[in-house]
Amino acid sequence: MKIATNLLAPATITPFTGPQAEPVEPAAGQIPLPFPGMAPVLPAPVERGDARVIRERSARFMQALVEVLSGERPVRQMAAWMAPDVYAQLTARLTLHARVPLRARSGRGARVVSVHVAMVHDEAAEIAGRMVHRGRSRAIAVRLELQTTHRGQQAWKCTALVWA
């Protein structure tokens, strides 16, 4: 075990003072801090195409999903928006837990308080959301993919769903 005096940086290392200063190499066992001009560790998400449209649709979809999960809306209303396997997973989980429609006494049902959209590519988006119901927060994550319907039209379908 090291004592506090062993953890101090040597006096020969000078802090980064500006763009003209030489970069400082970290001592053994130290993690370097990001300096100006260095690439970030994680790239920022990039919105492709017209992300505003998918952001609005995903917020409406998430609100409808939250209402289904809380028992305020029948699950059959989600069938058109979901892939068959995801819809079967949702109905099985709701049947297993025997959700009984309960209205909140305060008049406020379940609601989505945040939605974050990450475009994987032009035809797929991953959405993370947070719902609040009866004073508790829960997380929801879905993947929407642009698919062609039997009529030849393009429609966003939920192909993956996870909630906690």
LINUR-V173707 format. One record per residue. N is the residue number from 1. RES is the residue in one letter. PHI is phi in whole degrees, -180 to 180 (none if undefined). NEAR is the number of other C-alpha atoms within 12 Angstrom. D_LAST is the distance of its C-alpha to the last C-alpha in Angstrom with 2 decimals. Layout:
{{N,RES,PHI,NEAR,D_LAST} {N,RES,PHI,NEAR,D_LAST}}
This chain:
{{1,M,none,6,40.59} {2,K,-92,7,41.76} {3,I,-92,7,43.14} {4,A,-59,8,42.44} {5,T,-69,9,45.73} {6,N,-76,10,44.80} {7,L,-88,13,41.67} {8,L,-71,14,43.70} {9,A,-75,17,44.30} {10,P,-62,15,47.91} {11,A,-70,8,50.16} {12,T,-76,11,51.12} {13,I,-84,15,47.78} {14,T,-103,16,47.96} {15,P,-69,19,44.96} {16,F,-70,18,44.38} {17,T,-109,13,46.61} {18,G,171,13,46.68} {19,P,-68,11,46.95} {20,Q,-86,8,50.34} {21,A,-74,12,49.29} {22,E,-74,13,48.73} {23,P,-64,20,45.17} {24,V,-95,19,44.63} {25,E,-83,20,43.65} {26,P,-70,18,41.27} {27,A,-72,17,42.77} {28,A,-60,10,41.71} {29,G,89,11,38.33} {30,Q,-101,13,37.32} {31,I,-98,10,34.59} {32,P,-70,15,36.10} {33,L,-86,17,34.82} {34,P,-70,15,34.58} {35,F,-110,19,37.95} {36,P,-57,14,38.97} {37,G,93,9,39.58} {38,M,-90,11,37.02} {39,A,-71,11,34.23} {40,P,-68,11,30.70} {41,V,-67,9,28.51} {42,L,-113,8,25.68} {43,P,-71,7,26.94} {44,A,-72,10,25.79} {45,P,-63,15,24.05} {46,V,-110,16,26.75} {47,E,-87,21,26.61} {48,R,-106,19,28.56} {49,G,62,17,30.57} {50,D,-94,15,29.78} {51,A,-72,25,26.16} {52,R,-62,16,26.67} {53,V,-64,17,26.60} {54,I,-68,33,23.30} {55,R,-65,28,21.79} {56,E,-67,17,22.99} {57,R,-65,24,21.93} {58,S,-69,38,18.39} {59,A,-65,29,18.10} {60,R,-67,23,19.45} {61,F,-63,35,17.27} {62,M,-64,41,14.03} {63,Q,-65,30,15.56} {64,A,-64,28,16.48} {65,L,-64,41,13.09} {66,V,-63,40,11.66} {67,E,-66,30,14.71} {68,V,-68,31,14.14} {69,L,-64,40,10.66} {70,S,-91,33,12.37} {71,G,89,26,15.48} {72,E,-89,25,17.83} {73,R,-138,23,18.66} {74,P,-69,23,19.59} {75,V,-66,31,17.62} {76,R,-63,20,20.99} {77,Q,-70,18,21.21} {78,M,-92,28,18.67} {79,A,-59,24,20.85} {80,A,-71,18,23.12} {81,W,-97,33,20.51} {82,M,-122,32,18.75} {83,A,-68,26,20.16} {84,P,-56,18,21.09} {85,D,-69,17,18.91} {86,V,-71,25,15.69} {87,Y,-64,27,16.89} {88,A,-64,21,17.64} {89,Q,-62,22,14.21} {90,L,-65,33,12.76} {91,T,-66,26,15.65} {92,A,-64,15,15.46} {93,R,-67,20,11.92} {94,L,-69,24,12.97} {95,T,-67,17,16.28} {96,L,-61,12,15.07} {97,H,-89,13,13.32} {98,A,47,15,16.35} {99,R,-68,22,15.08} {100,V,-103,17,18.26} {101,P,-58,18,18.93} {102,L,-126,22,19.24} {103,R,-88,18,20.68} {104,A,-69,17,20.15} {105,R,-70,10,23.51} {106,S,-79,11,23.74} {107,G,88,12,23.73} {108,R,-107,17,20.63} {109,G,-87,27,17.76} {110,A,-68,33,14.33} {111,R,-144,34,15.00} {112,V,-88,31,13.95} {113,V,-107,22,15.32} {114,S,-154,24,15.17} {115,V,-136,27,15.36} {116,H,-124,28,16.48} {117,V,-109,31,18.34} {118,A,-122,29,19.64} {119,M,-80,30,22.37} {120,V,-73,20,22.58} {121,H,-155,20,25.91} {122,D,-61,20,27.67} {123,E,-115,23,26.05} {124,A,-150,28,22.39} {125,A,-136,34,19.83} {126,E,-112,35,16.36} {127,I,-121,36,14.44} {128,A,-116,31,11.71} {129,G,-139,34,10.98} {130,R,-127,28,9.95} {131,M,-111,31,10.16} {132,V,-124,24,11.89} {133,H,-145,28,12.50} {134,R,54,18,14.88} {135,G,79,13,14.87} {136,R,-114,16,11.24} {137,S,-99,19,9.33} {138,R,-138,24,5.82} {139,A,-101,27,5.54} {140,I,-135,32,6.66} {141,A,-132,30,9.13} {142,V,-135,36,12.07} {143,R,-120,34,15.52} {144,L,-109,36,18.48} {145,E,-125,28,21.84} {146,L,-81,26,25.23} {147,Q,-124,21,26.78} {148,T,-92,13,30.12} {149,T,-79,16,30.24} {150,H,-67,8,32.98} {151,R,-94,8,35.04} {152,G,86,9,34.99} {153,Q,-94,10,32.85} {154,Q,-87,13,30.07} {155,A,-145,22,26.61} {156,W,-82,29,23.10} {157,K,-124,33,20.84} {158,C,-80,35,17.16} {159,T,-109,29,17.42} {160,A,-153,27,13.92} {161,L,-148,32,10.45} {162,V,-139,26,6.99} {163,W,-143,24,3.77} {164,A,-136,17,0.00}}
